[in-house]
Amino acid sequence: MTIIDSKIKKICVMSDTHGSFPAWNTALSRTGGELVLHAGDLLYHGPRNMIPNGYTPADLATAMEEYIEKGGQMFVSRGNCDADVDIMILGSAGAFVRDFQSLVWNGKKIFMMHGDNYSIFRQTALDNNVELAISGHTHIAGVTKEKSTAFLNPGSTTLPKSHDAPSAALLTSDEIKIISLNNGTVLKVETW
């Protein structure tokens, strides 16, 4: 379990960037997060998805590596589109990619997994009494509560499904906000 420094006041949560360098930048600027939690599918667009706007995976890999080298912190759960070669070209940022992340922030447990096997993800979160469980994969933003666990999917920064806008989430010590990357509008707010 990794402990996140309590001096961190805001965390950017994103998922499913699928190689879009502009989406990474927009998510960082719209949320103002001091640390990044990424729920996977970093660089490759995937065989079932169209190529997103701003699809420059090499530029995104470089930006993520520079983010780490400049002192940024990032924790990533590996997605179903994240191949070994993708992790390798992330350089120093690749060291933060795991199948799942188990974190503690301000005494609250956070569990993050991509979510392509949602039943395992959900059960693991509930069995471990985490306060926040983060997944991606569906490209549909939402936050719900089950028992004492808030389940967050920040949506996709690049290829949203349904009628969603591209989105990311902002965590504070007591609140989750899902934010539209189009205009910065808060789409959903939930306490945790």
Backbone as a printed PyTorch tensor [residue, N CA C, xyz], in Angstrom:
tensor([[[  0.8450,  -1.1760,   0.0000],
         [  0.0000,   0.0000,   0.0000],
         [  0.8910,   1.2390,   0.0000]],

        [[  0.6110,   2.1490,  -0.8990],
         [  1.3820,   3.3720,  -1.0260],
         [  0.6480,   4.5140,  -0.3220]],

        [[  1.3710,   5.2710,   0.4600],
         [  0.7750,   6.4090,   1.1620],
         [  1.0650,   7.6800,   0.3680]],

        [[  0.0130,   8.4020,   0.0430],
         [  0.1340,   9.6810,  -0.6650],
         [  0.3330,  10.7740,   0.3700]],

        [[  1.2830,  11.6280,   0.1300],
         [  1.6150,  12.7240,   1.0400],
         [  0.3640,  13.5500,   1.3580]],

        [[  0.1230,  13.7940,   2.6340],
         [ -1.0590,  14.5520,   3.0560],
         [ -0.9860,  16.0250,   2.6480]],

        [[  0.1860,  16.4970,   2.2030],
         [  0.2990,  17.8740,   1.7080],
         [ -0.4100,  18.0360,   0.3660]],

        [[ -0.6390,  16.9220,  -0.3390],
         [ -1.3790,  16.9510,  -1.6060],
         [ -2.8310,  17.2920,  -1.2760]],

        [[ -3.3630,  18.3300,  -1.8860],
         [ -4.7320,  18.7680,  -1.6080],
         [ -5.7200,  18.4140,  -2.7200]],

        [[ -5.2130,  18.2270,  -3.9450],
         [ -6.0870,  17.9180,  -5.0760],
         [ -5.4300,  16.8550,  -5.9400]],

        [[ -6.2320,  15.8760,  -6.3580],
         [ -5.7430,  14.7950,  -7.2020],
         [ -6.5470,  14.7630,  -8.4990]],

        [[ -5.8420,  14.6990,  -9.6100],
         [ -6.4630,  14.5350, -10.9270],
         [ -6.6340,  13.0410, -11.1920]],

        [[ -7.8580,  12.6290, -11.5060],
         [ -8.1230,  11.2340, -11.8570],
         [ -8.5670,  11.2010, -13.3120]],

        [[ -7.8630,  10.4020, -14.1090],
         [ -8.2360,  10.2830, -15.5170],
         [ -8.1090,   8.8380, -15.9510]],

        [[ -8.6670,   8.5530, -17.1120],
         [ -8.5810,   7.2170, -17.6730],
         [ -8.7370,   7.2940, -19.1770]],

        [[ -8.2950,   6.2470, -19.8250],
         [ -8.5530,   6.0570, -21.2470],
         [ -8.1480,   7.2630, -22.0890]],

        [[ -6.8820,   7.6730, -21.9460],
         [ -6.3500,   8.7370, -22.7890],
         [ -6.0990,   8.2440, -24.2150]],

        [[ -5.8370,   6.9750, -24.3620],
         [ -5.6910,   6.3300, -25.6770],
         [ -4.8310,   7.1340, -26.6510]],

        [[ -3.6980,   7.6160, -26.1490],
         [ -2.7120,   8.2500, -27.0210],
         [ -2.9230,   9.7120, -27.3340]],

        [[ -3.9010,  10.3560, -26.7230],
         [ -4.1700,  11.7610, -27.0350],
         [ -3.3840,  12.6890, -26.0990]],

        [[ -2.3310,  13.2540, -26.6360],
         [ -1.5140,  14.2090, -25.8890],
         [ -2.3050,  15.4470, -25.4690]],

        [[ -3.1250,  16.0690, -26.3560],
         [ -3.9000,  17.2420, -25.9220],
         [ -4.8690,  16.9150, -24.7740]],

        [[ -5.4430,  15.7120, -24.7790],
         [ -6.3840,  15.3430, -23.7110],
         [ -5.6870,  15.2800, -22.3560]],

        [[ -4.4610,  14.7710, -22.3270],
         [ -3.6650,  14.7360, -21.0980],
         [ -3.4860,  16.1580, -20.5550]],

        [[ -3.0620,  17.0660, -21.4180],
         [ -2.8500,  18.4560, -20.9990],
         [ -4.1390,  19.1020, -20.5020]],

        [[ -5.2280,  18.8690, -21.2110],
         [ -6.5010,  19.4660, -20.8150],
         [ -6.9630,  18.9220, -19.4650]],

        [[ -6.8220,  17.6160, -19.2590],
         [ -7.2210,  17.0270, -17.9670],
         [ -6.4110,  17.6260, -16.8250]],

        [[ -5.1240,  17.7840, -17.0280],
         [ -4.2900,  18.3850, -15.9780],
         [ -4.7100,  19.8230, -15.6950]],

        [[ -4.9530,  20.6020, -16.7390],
         [ -5.2880,  22.0110, -16.5240],
         [ -6.6980,  22.1970, -15.9730]],

        [[ -7.6670,  21.4160, -16.4270],
         [ -9.0540,  21.5650, -15.9520],
         [ -9.2130,  21.1580, -14.4900]],

        [[ -8.4380,  20.1630, -14.0450],
         [ -8.5940,  19.6940, -12.6680],
         [ -7.6740,  20.4210, -11.6980]],

        [[ -6.5130,  20.8500, -12.1620],
         [ -5.5550,  21.4810, -11.2640],
         [ -4.9740,  20.5260, -10.2420]],

        [[ -5.0420,  19.2340, -10.5360],
         [ -4.5440,  18.2270,  -9.6020],
         [ -3.0400,  18.2950,  -9.4200]],

        [[ -2.6100,  17.9960,  -8.2060],
         [ -1.1920,  18.0210,  -7.8670],
         [ -0.5460,  16.6470,  -8.0330]],

        [[ -1.3430,  15.6490,  -8.3330],
         [ -0.9060,  14.2700,  -8.4820],
         [ -1.8910,  13.6290,  -9.4510]],

        [[ -1.4550,  12.6320, -10.2260],
         [ -2.3280,  11.9890, -11.2020],
         [ -2.5660,  10.5290, -10.8350]],

        [[ -3.8280,  10.1360, -10.8250],
         [ -4.2160,   8.7300, -10.7820],
         [ -4.8180,   8.4290, -12.1500]],

        [[ -4.2260,   7.4860, -12.8590],
         [ -4.6710,   7.1520, -14.2140],
         [ -5.1390,   5.6960, -14.2080]],

        [[ -6.3780,   5.4610, -14.5980],
         [ -6.9620,   4.1270, -14.5410],
         [ -6.7200,   3.2940, -15.8010]],

        [[ -5.7230,   3.6600, -16.5950],
         [ -5.2700,   2.7890, -17.6740],
         [ -5.7320,   3.1510, -19.0680]],

        [[ -5.2050,   2.3910, -20.0270],
         [ -5.3380,   2.6280, -21.4670],
         [ -4.7180,   3.9780, -21.8090]],

        [[ -3.4060,   3.9920, -21.6710],
         [ -2.6160,   5.2090, -21.8110],
         [ -2.3820,   5.6420, -23.2610]],

        [[ -1.7240,   4.7760, -24.0490],
         [ -1.1690,   5.2220, -25.3250],
         [ -1.8750,   4.6920, -26.5660]],

        [[ -2.2810,   3.4460, -26.5580],
         [ -2.8280,   2.8260, -27.7650],
         [ -4.3280,   3.0720, -27.8510]],

        [[ -4.8190,   3.3610, -29.0580],
         [ -6.2450,   3.6570, -29.2170],
         [ -7.1150,   2.4110, -29.1480]],

        [[ -6.5550,   1.2430, -29.3620],
         [ -7.3170,  -0.0030, -29.2830],
         [ -7.9690,  -0.3530, -30.6080]],

        [[ -8.1170,  -1.6320, -30.9000],
         [ -8.6320,  -2.0550, -32.1970],
         [-10.1180,  -1.7710, -32.4100]],

        [[-10.8720,  -1.5550, -31.3450],
         [-12.3080,  -1.2880, -31.4830],
         [-12.6500,   0.1920, -31.4460]],

        [[-11.6640,   1.0260, -31.2090],
         [-11.9040,   2.4650, -31.1020],
         [-11.4070,   3.1910, -32.3440]],

        [[-12.0400,   4.3100, -32.6390],
         [-11.5040,   5.1660, -33.6970],
         [-10.2520,   5.8590, -33.1600]],

        [[ -9.4530,   6.3840, -34.0580],
         [ -8.2640,   7.1110, -33.6350],
         [ -8.7210,   8.4680, -33.0950]],

        [[ -8.3710,   8.7700, -31.8360],
         [ -8.8650,  10.0150, -31.2360],
         [ -8.1650,  11.2570, -31.7780]],

        [[ -8.8220,  12.4040, -31.5930],
         [ -8.1930,  13.6840, -31.9270],
         [ -6.9170,  13.8360, -31.1130]],

        [[ -5.8940,  14.3710, -31.7380],
         [ -4.6340,  14.5880, -31.0330],
         [ -3.8690,  13.3160, -30.7710]],

        [[ -4.1250,  12.2740, -31.5590],
         [ -3.4850,  10.9710, -31.3410],
         [ -2.0110,  11.0470, -31.6940]],

        [[ -1.2040,  11.2680, -30.6950],
         [  0.2480,  11.2770, -30.8320],
         [  0.8270,  10.5680, -29.6100]],

        [[  0.7500,   9.2240, -29.5900],
         [  1.1710,   8.4860, -28.4000],
         [  2.6190,   8.7380, -27.9870]],

        [[  3.5090,   8.9710, -28.9470],
         [  4.9040,   9.2480, -28.5700],
         [  5.0000,  10.5670, -27.8010]],

        [[  4.2350,  11.5780, -28.2270],
         [  4.2270,  12.8520, -27.5060],
         [  3.6340,  12.6970, -26.1100]],

        [[  2.5900,  11.8830, -26.0050],
         [  1.9750,  11.6460, -24.6890],
         [  2.9510,  10.9170, -23.7710]],

        [[  3.6440,   9.9090, -24.2900],
         [  4.6350,   9.1880, -23.4820],
         [  5.7190,  10.1440, -22.9890]],

        [[  6.1830,  11.0180, -23.8640],
         [  7.2000,  12.0070, -23.4840],
         [  6.6600,  12.9560, -22.4140]],

        [[  5.4250,  13.4150, -22.5810],
         [  4.8160,  14.3290, -21.5980],
         [  4.6880,  13.6680, -20.2360]],

        [[  4.2960,  12.4000, -20.2060],
         [  4.1730,  11.6860, -18.9300],
         [  5.5360,  11.5140, -18.2760]],

        [[  6.5440,  11.1810, -19.0840],
         [  7.8910,  11.0350, -18.5410],
         [  8.3990,  12.3750, -18.0050]],

        [[  8.1670,  13.4600, -18.7370],
         [  8.5850,  14.7860, -18.2710],
         [  7.8510,  15.1920, -17.0010]],

        [[  6.5700,  14.8180, -16.9030],
         [  5.7850,  15.1090, -15.7030],
         [  6.4630,  14.4840, -14.4740]],

        [[  6.8960,  13.2350, -14.6050],
         [  7.5770,  12.5410, -13.5030],
         [  8.9450,  13.1740, -13.2380]],

        [[  9.6930,  13.4290, -14.2910],
         [ 11.0450,  13.9880, -14.1230],
         [ 11.0380,  15.3760, -13.4890]],

        [[  9.9310,  16.1120, -13.6520],
         [  9.8150,  17.4460, -13.0560],
         [  9.2350,  17.3880, -11.6410]],

        [[  9.1030,  16.1810, -11.0930],
         [  8.6470,  16.0320,  -9.7130],
         [  7.1860,  15.6890,  -9.5500]],

        [[  6.4560,  15.5390, -10.6460],
         [  5.0540,  15.1310, -10.5490],
         [  4.9450,  13.6880, -10.0910]],

        [[  3.8360,  13.3750,  -9.4750],
         [  3.5910,  12.0020,  -9.0470],
         [  2.4310,  11.4400,  -9.8490]],

        [[  2.5660,  10.1770, -10.2310],
         [  1.5360,   9.5340, -11.0300],
         [  1.4780,   8.0570, -10.6520]],

        [[  0.2660,   7.5550, -10.4960],
         [  0.0380,   6.1410, -10.2520],
         [ -0.9330,   5.6560, -11.3180]],

        [[ -0.5950,   4.5430, -11.9620],
         [ -1.3710,   4.0510, -13.1000],
         [ -1.7540,   2.5970, -12.8690]],

        [[ -3.0110,   2.2600, -13.1520],
         [ -3.4030,   0.8550, -13.2160],
         [ -3.4330,   0.4680, -14.6920]],

        [[ -2.8090,  -0.6360, -14.9820],
         [ -2.6320,  -1.0720, -16.3760],
         [ -3.9690,  -1.4350, -17.0050]],

        [[ -4.2140,  -0.8910, -18.1920],
         [ -5.4460,  -1.1680, -18.9160],
         [ -5.3080,  -2.3080, -19.8980]],

        [[ -6.4240,  -2.7350, -20.4550],
         [ -6.4090,  -3.8370, -21.4090],
         [ -5.7340,  -3.4670, -22.7260]],

        [[ -5.5310,  -2.1890, -23.0170],
         [ -4.8220,  -1.7510, -24.2270],
         [ -3.3670,  -1.3860, -23.9440]],

        [[ -2.8940,  -1.5810, -22.7230],
         [ -1.5260,  -1.2080, -22.3530],
         [ -0.5840,  -2.4070, -22.4990]],

        [[  0.0980,  -2.4680, -23.6330],
         [  1.0360,  -3.5530, -23.9180],
         [  2.3900,  -3.2650, -23.2650]],

        [[  3.2150,  -4.2870, -23.1870],
         [  4.5490,  -4.1360, -22.6030],
         [  5.3470,  -3.0370, -23.3020]],

        [[  5.2290,  -2.9600, -24.6260],
         [  5.9870,  -1.9430, -25.3600],
         [  5.5250,  -0.5360, -24.9800]],

        [[  4.2310,  -0.3610, -24.6950],
         [  3.7320,   0.9440, -24.2610],
         [  4.3560,   1.3440, -22.9330]],

        [[  4.4290,   0.3950, -22.0190],
         [  5.0100,   0.6730, -20.7010],
         [  6.4920,   1.0060, -20.8580]],

        [[  7.1630,   0.2840, -21.7440],
         [  8.5960,   0.5030, -21.9570],
         [  8.8720,   1.9220, -22.4710]],

        [[  8.0860,   2.4130, -23.4370],
         [  8.3940,   3.7360, -23.9920],
         [  7.9930,   4.8800, -23.0650]],

        [[  7.3030,   4.5580, -21.9780],
         [  6.9840,   5.5930, -20.9900],
         [  8.2130,   6.0180, -20.1990]],

        [[  9.2990,   5.2640, -20.3180],
         [ 10.5190,   5.5980, -19.5970],
         [ 10.2860,   5.5940, -18.0940]],

        [[ 10.6810,   6.6710, -17.4220],
         [ 10.5580,   6.7340, -15.9590],
         [  9.1050,   6.6570, -15.4980]],

        [[  8.1620,   7.1170, -16.3070],
         [  6.7460,   7.0420, -15.9380],
         [  6.2380,   5.5970, -15.9260]],

        [[  6.8600,   4.7330, -16.7200],
         [  6.4570,   3.3270, -16.7650],
         [  6.6400,   2.6050, -15.4450]],

        [[  7.5160,   3.1030, -14.6040],
         [  7.7520,   2.4820, -13.2950],
         [  6.5380,   2.5980, -12.3770]],

        [[  5.5840,   3.4590, -12.7060],
         [  4.4230,   3.6750, -11.8480],
         [  3.1910,   2.9040, -12.3210]],

        [[  3.3640,   2.0580, -13.3340],
         [  2.2570,   1.2760, -13.8760],
         [  2.2040,  -0.0800, -13.1750]],

        [[  1.0480,  -0.4110, -12.6190],
         [  0.8140,  -1.6930, -11.9420],
         [ -0.5390,  -2.2380, -12.4000]],

        [[ -0.7610,  -3.5170, -12.2020],
         [ -2.0690,  -4.0920, -12.5380],
         [ -3.1750,  -3.4290, -11.7260]],

        [[ -2.8580,  -3.1010, -10.4910],
         [ -3.7940,  -2.3510,  -9.6440],
         [ -2.9770,  -1.4770,  -8.7100]],

        [[ -3.6380,  -0.4800,  -8.1580],
         [ -2.9870,   0.4140,  -7.2020],
         [ -3.7680,   0.3830,  -5.8980]],

        [[ -3.0390,   0.2760,  -4.8060],
         [ -3.6150,   0.3270,  -3.4690],
         [ -2.9380,   1.4860,  -2.7420]],

        [[ -3.7240,   2.5180,  -2.4490],
         [ -3.1730,   3.7710,  -1.9390],
         [ -3.9100,   4.2040,  -0.6750]],

        [[ -3.2670,   5.0520,   0.0930],
         [ -3.9140,   5.6930,   1.2430],
         [ -3.6410,   7.1910,   1.1400]],

        [[ -4.7080,   7.9800,   1.2480],
         [ -4.5750,   9.4360,   1.2150],
         [ -5.4070,  10.0140,   2.3460]],

        [[ -4.7580,  10.7460,   3.2380],
         [ -5.4290,  11.3440,   4.3930],
         [ -6.2330,  10.3070,   5.1790]],

        [[ -5.6560,   9.1240,   5.3350],
         [ -6.2890,   8.0630,   6.1010],
         [ -7.3720,   7.2910,   5.3630]],

        [[ -7.6340,   7.6420,   4.1060],
         [ -8.6730,   6.9590,   3.3180],
         [ -8.0240,   6.0090,   2.3190]],

        [[ -8.5830,   4.7960,   2.2330],
         [ -8.0570,   3.7990,   1.3080],
         [ -8.6500,   3.9950,  -0.0890]],

        [[ -7.7600,   3.9580,  -1.0880],
         [ -8.1450,   4.0710,  -2.4930],
         [ -7.6450,   2.8240,  -3.2170]],

        [[ -8.5240,   2.2070,  -3.9850],
         [ -8.1630,   1.0500,  -4.8040],
         [ -8.4510,   1.4140,  -6.2550]],

        [[ -7.4830,   1.1670,  -7.1330],
         [ -7.6720,   1.5150,  -8.5420],
         [ -7.2640,   0.3370,  -9.4190]],

        [[ -8.1490,   0.0060, -10.3480],
         [ -7.9230,  -1.0640, -11.3070],
         [ -8.6300,  -0.6430, -12.5890]],

        [[ -8.1440,  -1.0610, -13.7460],
         [ -8.7270,  -0.5800, -14.9980],
         [-10.2250,  -0.8620, -15.0760]],

        [[-10.6440,  -2.0530, -14.6920],
         [-12.0790,  -2.3430, -14.6610],
         [-12.5790,  -3.2180, -15.7800]],

        [[-11.6880,  -3.7780, -16.5930],
         [-12.1470,  -4.6550, -17.6550],
         [-12.6910,  -5.9730, -17.1010]],

        [[-12.3830,  -6.2920, -15.8510],
         [-13.0620,  -7.3780, -15.1360],
         [-13.7220,  -6.7330, -13.9150]],

        [[-14.8760,  -6.1270, -14.1600],
         [-15.5140,  -5.2920, -13.1340],
         [-15.9250,  -6.0960, -11.9030]],

        [[-16.3490,  -7.3350, -12.0760],
         [-16.8040,  -8.1030, -10.9070],
         [-15.6550,  -8.3340,  -9.9240]],

        [[-14.4560,  -8.6190, -10.4200],
         [-13.2980,  -8.7750,  -9.5290],
         [-12.9460,  -7.4340,  -8.8910]],

        [[-12.9370,  -6.3780,  -9.6790],
         [-12.6510,  -5.0360,  -9.1720],
         [-13.6140,  -4.6650,  -8.0440]],

        [[-14.9190,  -4.8150,  -8.2970],
         [-15.9390,  -4.4510,  -7.3170],
         [-15.7950,  -5.2630,  -6.0310]],

        [[-15.6390,  -6.5650,  -6.1710],
         [-15.5650,  -7.4220,  -4.9900],
         [-14.3070,  -7.1330,  -4.1770]],

        [[-13.1880,  -6.9010,  -4.8520],
         [-11.9460,  -6.5680,  -4.1460],
         [-12.1080,  -5.2740,  -3.3510]],

        [[-12.7350,  -4.2860,  -3.9620],
         [-12.9580,  -3.0060,  -3.2750],
         [-13.8370,  -3.1890,  -2.0360]],

        [[-14.9370,  -3.9310,  -2.1840],
         [-15.8450,  -4.1340,  -1.0580],
         [-15.2160,  -4.9950,   0.0320]],

        [[-14.5040,  -6.0440,  -0.3590],
         [-13.8690,  -6.9320,   0.6220],
         [-12.8140,  -6.2080,   1.4440]],

        [[-12.1970,  -5.1860,   0.8710],
         [-11.1330,  -4.4600,   1.5640],
         [-11.6020,  -3.1460,   2.1800]],

        [[-12.9010,  -2.9190,   2.1510],
         [-13.4830,  -1.7290,   2.7860],
         [-12.7850,  -0.4370,   2.3920]],

        [[-12.5230,  -0.2750,   1.0900],
         [-11.8940,   0.9620,   0.6500],
         [-12.9480,   2.0680,   0.5840]],

        [[-12.4960,   3.2820,   0.7950],
         [-13.4070,   4.4220,   0.7090],
         [-13.6700,   4.8340,  -0.7380]],

        [[-12.6650,   4.6270,  -1.6070],
         [-12.8090,   5.0100,  -3.0020],
         [-12.2300,   3.9340,  -3.9030]],

        [[-13.0340,   3.4960,  -4.8720],
         [-12.5990,   2.5150,  -5.8690],
         [-12.6940,   3.1800,  -7.2440]],

        [[-11.5720,   3.2310,  -7.9490],
         [-11.4910,   3.9290,  -9.2340],
         [-11.2780,   2.9160, -10.3520]],

        [[-12.0830,   3.0520, -11.4020],
         [-11.9070,   2.2280, -12.5950],
         [-12.1030,   3.0960, -13.8260]],

        [[-11.7800,   2.5430, -14.9690],
         [-12.0020,   3.1950, -16.2520],
         [-12.7280,   2.2160, -17.1600]],

        [[-12.1860,   1.9790, -18.3290],
         [-12.5830,   0.9530, -19.2890],
         [-13.8820,   1.2160, -20.0380]],

        [[-14.9460,   1.6010, -19.3700],
         [-16.2440,   1.7540, -20.0460],
         [-16.3530,   3.0550, -20.8290]],

        [[-15.5080,   4.0160, -20.5180],
         [-15.5440,   5.3490, -21.1360],
         [-16.8270,   6.1010, -20.7720]],

        [[-17.4610,   5.6970, -19.6810],
         [-18.6860,   6.3490, -19.2050],
         [-18.4210,   6.8690, -17.7950]],

        [[-18.4960,   8.1900, -17.6310],
         [-18.2260,   8.8040, -16.3360],
         [-19.3710,   8.5640, -15.3670]],

        [[-19.0040,   8.3560, -14.1070],
         [-20.0290,   8.2150, -13.0840],
         [-19.4100,   7.9860, -11.7220]],

        [[-20.1930,   8.2440, -10.7060],
         [-19.7860,   7.9510,  -9.3420],
         [-21.0220,   7.4790,  -8.5880]],

        [[-20.8860,   6.3310,  -7.9330],
         [-21.9750,   5.7570,  -7.1470],
         [-21.4040,   5.2710,  -5.8210]],

        [[-22.2950,   5.0790,  -4.8680],
         [-21.8630,   4.5460,  -3.5740],
         [-22.5160,   3.1950,  -3.3420]],

        [[-21.7170,   2.2870,  -2.8040],
         [-22.2140,   0.9860,  -2.3820],
         [-21.5920,   0.7080,  -1.0280]],

        [[-22.4510,   0.5250,  -0.0420],
         [-21.9950,   0.3940,   1.3430],
         [-21.1580,   1.6330,   1.6680]],

        [[-19.9180,   1.4620,   2.1270],
         [-19.0900,   2.6250,   2.4830],
         [-18.0900,   2.9830,   1.3800]],

        [[-18.2520,   2.4000,   0.1890],
         [-17.3160,   2.6140,  -0.9080],
         [-17.9360,   3.4770,  -2.0030]],

        [[-17.2010,   4.5140,  -2.3980],
         [-17.5880,   5.3080,  -3.5690],
         [-16.8710,   4.6970,  -4.7740]],

        [[-17.6260,   4.3850,  -5.8200],
         [-17.0700,   3.8400,  -7.0510],
         [-17.0370,   4.9570,  -8.0860]],

        [[-15.8360,   5.2750,  -8.5670],
         [-15.6400,   6.3690,  -9.5120],
         [-15.1060,   5.8520, -10.8330]],

        [[-15.7570,   6.2500, -11.9030],
         [-15.1980,   6.1070, -13.2410],
         [-15.1200,   7.5330, -13.7920]],

        [[-13.9060,   8.0560, -14.0310],
         [-13.7920,   9.4390, -14.5020],
         [-14.2080,   9.6220, -15.9540]],

        [[-14.5550,   8.5300, -16.6400],
         [-14.8800,   8.5930, -18.0590],
         [-13.6070,   8.5690, -18.8760]],

        [[-13.7120,   8.8660, -20.1290],
         [-12.5490,   8.8930, -21.0110],
         [-12.1900,  10.3380, -21.3490]],

        [[-10.9010,  10.6190, -21.3420],
         [-10.4400,  11.9530, -21.7290],
         [-10.5570,  12.1700, -23.2300]],

        [[-10.7220,  11.0740, -24.0000],
         [-10.6560,  11.1900, -25.4620],
         [-11.8230,  10.5900, -26.2190]],

        [[-12.3070,   9.4470, -25.7750],
         [-13.3100,   8.6930, -26.5390],
         [-14.5110,   8.3600, -25.6570]],

        [[-15.2550,   9.3730, -25.2070],
         [-16.3840,   9.0870, -24.3190],
         [-17.4740,   8.2910, -25.0450]],

        [[-18.1370,   7.4390, -24.2990],
         [-19.2640,   6.6630, -24.8320],
         [-20.5540,   7.3130, -24.3480]],

        [[-21.6450,   6.8320, -24.8650],
         [-22.9510,   7.3700, -24.5260],
         [-22.9970,   8.8270, -24.9910]],

        [[-23.5640,   9.6890, -24.1900],
         [-23.6500,  11.1080, -24.5450],
         [-22.6970,  11.9380, -23.7020]],

        [[-21.7360,  11.2720, -23.0750],
         [-20.7960,  11.9620, -22.2100],
         [-19.8350,  12.8520, -23.0010]],

        [[-19.3820,  13.8850, -22.3420],
         [-18.2850,  14.7030, -22.8680],
         [-16.9810,  14.0430, -22.4360]],

        [[-15.8630,  14.3410, -23.0930],
         [-14.5770,  13.9000, -22.5470],
         [-14.4760,  14.4330, -21.1160]],

        [[-13.9520,  13.6150, -20.2100],
         [-13.9800,  14.0260, -18.8080],
         [-12.8020,  13.4790, -18.0170]],

        [[-12.6350,  14.0500, -16.8460],
         [-11.6770,  13.6150, -15.8310],
         [-12.3310,  13.9510, -14.4930]],

        [[-11.6850,  13.5650, -13.4170],
         [-12.2470,  13.8520, -12.0930],
         [-11.2160,  14.5720, -11.2380]],

        [[-11.7220,  15.3200, -10.2900],
         [-10.9010,  16.0090,  -9.3120],
         [-11.3010,  15.5030,  -7.9280]],

        [[-10.3030,  15.0150,  -7.1850],
         [-10.5280,  14.5780,  -5.8070],
         [ -9.9910,  15.6190,  -4.8560]],

        [[-10.7860,  15.9430,  -3.8530],
         [-10.2940,  16.6760,  -2.6930],
         [-10.4970,  15.7350,  -1.5130]],

        [[-10.1320,  16.1420,  -0.3380],
         [-10.1970,  15.2370,   0.8100],
         [-11.6000,  14.7420,   1.1150]],

        [[-12.6390,  15.4460,   0.6570],
         [-13.9970,  15.0190,   0.9760],
         [-14.9600,  15.0210,  -0.2090]],

        [[-14.4690,  15.3540,  -1.4030],
         [-15.3720,  15.5240,  -2.5300],
         [-14.7780,  14.9600,  -3.8220]],

        [[-15.6470,  14.4370,  -4.6780],
         [-15.2930,  13.9590,  -6.0120],
         [-16.0810,  14.7980,  -7.0070]],

        [[-15.3780,  15.4130,  -7.9650],
         [-16.0510,  16.1680,  -9.0210],
         [-15.6510,  15.5690, -10.3670]],

        [[-16.6340,  15.2300, -11.1840],
         [-16.3700,  14.8350, -12.5590],
         [-16.5200,  16.0900, -13.4020]],

        [[-15.4930,  16.3680, -14.2090],
         [-15.3980,  17.6350, -14.9290],
         [-15.3440,  17.3970, -16.4330]],

        [[-16.1390,  18.1600, -17.1720],
         [-16.0910,  18.1260, -18.6310],
         [-14.7850,  18.7460, -19.0990]],

        [[-14.0820,  18.0560, -19.9840],
         [-12.8580,  18.6330, -20.5250],
         [-13.1540,  19.6200, -21.6410]],

        [[-14.3840,  19.6220, -22.1430],
         [-14.7510,  20.5790, -23.1870],
         [-14.7640,  22.0100, -22.6680]],

        [[-15.3670,  22.2000, -21.4730],
         [-15.5500,  23.5700, -20.9940],
         [-15.3150,  23.7540, -19.4920]],

        [[-14.9250,  22.6980, -18.8090],
         [-14.6620,  22.7940, -17.3720],
         [-15.8840,  22.7060, -16.4890]],

        [[-17.0510,  22.4640, -17.0780],
         [-18.2840,  22.3290, -16.2970],
         [-18.1950,  21.1140, -15.3750]],

        [[-18.6730,  21.2670, -14.1520],
         [-18.7510,  20.1390, -13.2290],
         [-19.9900,  19.3310, -13.5920]],

        [[-19.7840,  18.0740, -13.9520],
         [-20.8730,  17.2050, -14.3940],
         [-21.5360,  16.4480, -13.2510]],

        [[-20.7570,  16.1530, -12.2110],
         [-21.2710,  15.3860, -11.0780],
         [-20.4100,  15.6740,  -9.8760]],

        [[-21.0400,  15.7670,  -8.7060],
         [-20.3240,  15.9670,  -7.4460],
         [-20.8280,  14.9180,  -6.4540]],

        [[-19.9090,  14.3460,  -5.7210],
         [-20.2670,  13.3540,  -4.7110],
         [-19.2890,  13.4800,  -3.5530]],

        [[-19.7450,  13.2470,  -2.3450],
         [-18.8280,  13.2140,  -1.1900],
         [-18.2910,  11.7960,  -1.0470]],

        [[-17.1680,  11.7200,  -0.3540],
         [-16.6050,  10.3830,  -0.0770],
         [-15.9230,  10.3580,   1.2580]]])
